Amino acid sequence: MVNVWRTESGELLQTLNLFPTATVTSLAVRPDGTILACGLREDRVCVWELLSDRIVYSCTQFSPCIMSPDGSVLVYATASHEIIVWDLATYQQLCALQGHTESIAYLIYLVRADFLHPTPPKVRCTSVN
């Protein structure tokens, strides 16, 4: 279950209860507040259109999931160690990033690619542009 709250007033706006016993492991919200994506421990990623209260995309994949800063792209990891990049306007897969040999526990979307590579190299950085 996911509750959506208005932060200014503490008012409960909506309860998303399609998977009442599922454990949410990651959340991503489009900046305009219209789309919410969540990764569930039960190997599922769901994308809700909040205004219509309907799931617009769901797949049985491993979480975590993240959204691009502009809310146009959803990125999630799979149990087969891939990273899937999904266009939220067309609900089409843009690409699958392969090559990871271990489970992917975290994802981060960097707006800029100016960063240092960590040591030891347990982090793989990929451009989706």
Secondary structure, 3 states (H helix, E strand, C coil): CEEEEECCCCEEEEEECCCCCCCEEEEEECCCCCEEEEEECCCEEEEEECCCCEEEEEECCCCCEEECCCCCEEEEECCCCCEEEEECCCCEEEEEECCCCCCCCCCCCCCCCCCCCCCCCCCCCCCCC
